[in-house]
């Protein structure tokens, strides 16, 4: 099992920036994918961005050019740099880890963007 601990959420005005971090510990396999998902009230959880252990990234169209996902494999930590935030980015953001054996989730961190 892999444990994930997110941090960095908070309240920010539209146009502002936040940086989320997710530290992984436990039974981490060398080849894995880490991702950020978000879930707004009353809506389903959707992927925002993902990054492989090799550094390949993918983003949902709505955040391209504004969000950047990165990782530090030595620290088993993934980051989400969020710029030009919009009220529609308001959600609980979840970190996720996947390898060939398991899929794990963090507890989530709230991001609120005020207009």
C-alpha positions as CSV (number, residue, x, y, z in Angstrom):
1,X,0.0,0.0,0.0
2,X,1.1,3.6,-0.8
3,X,0.2,6.4,1.5
4,X,-0.4,9.9,0.0
5,X,-0.4,13.1,1.9
6,X,-1.5,16.3,0.1
7,X,-0.8,19.9,1.2
8,X,-0.9,23.4,-0.3
9,X,-4.6,24.0,-0.8
10,X,-6.3,27.1,0.4
11,X,-8.3,30.2,-0.6
12,X,-7.0,32.5,-3.3
13,X,-8.5,35.2,-5.5
14,X,-9.1,34.7,-9.2
15,X,-5.9,35.2,-11.1
16,X,-3.8,34.0,-8.2
17,X,-1.6,31.0,-7.8
18,X,-1.3,27.9,-5.6
19,X,1.1,25.0,-5.4
20,X,-0.1,21.6,-4.3
21,X,2.3,18.9,-3.0
22,X,1.7,15.2,-2.6
23,X,4.2,13.1,-0.7
24,X,4.1,9.3,-1.3
25,X,5.4,6.7,1.1
26,X,5.1,3.0,1.5
27,X,5.3,0.3,-1.2
28,X,6.3,2.4,-4.2
29,X,7.1,0.7,-7.4
30,X,9.7,2.2,-9.7
31,X,7.3,2.4,-12.7
32,X,4.2,4.3,-11.7
33,X,1.9,7.1,-12.6
34,X,0.9,10.0,-10.3
35,X,-1.9,12.3,-11.0
36,X,-4.1,15.1,-9.6
37,X,-7.8,14.8,-9.7
38,X,-10.5,17.3,-8.6
39,X,-14.0,17.0,-7.5
40,X,-16.4,20.0,-7.2
41,X,-19.5,19.8,-5.1
42,X,-22.1,17.7,-6.7
43,X,-19.8,16.6,-9.6
44,X,-17.8,13.6,-10.3
45,X,-14.1,13.3,-9.7
46,X,-12.1,14.0,-12.9
47,X,-8.4,13.9,-13.7
48,X,-6.6,17.2,-14.0
49,X,-3.0,16.2,-14.8
50,X,-0.8,13.1,-14.7
51,X,2.9,12.4,-14.8
52,X,4.7,9.1,-15.3
53,X,7.8,8.0,-13.4
54,X,9.6,8.8,-16.7
55,X,8.3,12.4,-16.7
56,X,5.6,12.2,-19.4
57,X,2.7,14.5,-18.7
58,X,-0.9,15.0,-19.7
59,X,-3.4,17.7,-18.9
60,X,-7.1,18.2,-19.2
61,X,-7.8,20.9,-21.8
62,X,-9.2,23.3,-19.3
63,X,-5.9,23.7,-17.4
64,X,-3.4,23.6,-20.2
65,X,-1.1,26.6,-20.1
66,X,-2.2,27.4,-16.5
67,X,-1.2,24.3,-14.5
68,X,2.1,22.4,-14.4
69,X,2.6,19.0,-12.9
70,X,6.0,17.9,-11.9
71,X,7.6,15.3,-9.7
72,X,10.7,14.7,-7.6
73,X,11.4,10.9,-7.7
74,X,14.1,11.1,-5.1
75,X,11.5,12.6,-2.7
76,X,8.5,10.6,-4.0
77,X,6.7,13.8,-4.3
78,X,4.4,15.2,-7.0
79,X,3.5,18.9,-7.4
80,X,0.8,20.8,-9.1
81,X,1.6,24.4,-9.8
82,X,-1.6,26.3,-10.5
83,X,-1.5,29.8,-12.0
84,X,-4.2,32.1,-13.4
85,X,-6.7,30.4,-11.2
86,X,-10.4,30.7,-12.0
87,X,-13.5,30.3,-9.8
88,X,-14.3,27.2,-11.8
89,X,-11.1,25.6,-10.5
90,X,-12.7,25.5,-7.0
91,X,-12.7,21.8,-5.9
92,X,-11.2,19.3,-3.6
93,X,-8.0,18.2,-5.2
94,X,-6.9,14.6,-4.8
95,X,-3.5,13.0,-5.4
96,X,-3.5,9.6,-7.0
97,X,-0.8,6.9,-7.4
98,X,-1.0,3.9,-9.7
99,X,1.3,1.0,-10.5
100,X,0.7,-2.5,-11.9
101,X,-0.5,-3.7,-8.4
102,X,-2.5,-0.9,-6.9
103,X,-4.3,2.4,-7.2
104,X,-4.2,4.7,-4.1
105,X,-5.7,8.0,-3.2
106,X,-4.8,10.8,-0.9
107,X,-7.4,12.4,1.5
108,X,-7.8,15.6,-0.7
109,X,-7.1,19.2,-0.2
110,X,-9.6,22.1,-0.7
111,X,-8.8,24.7,-3.3
112,X,-11.2,27.7,-3.3
113,X,-10.9,30.5,-5.9
114,X,-12.9,33.6,-5.1
115,X,-14.1,35.9,-7.9
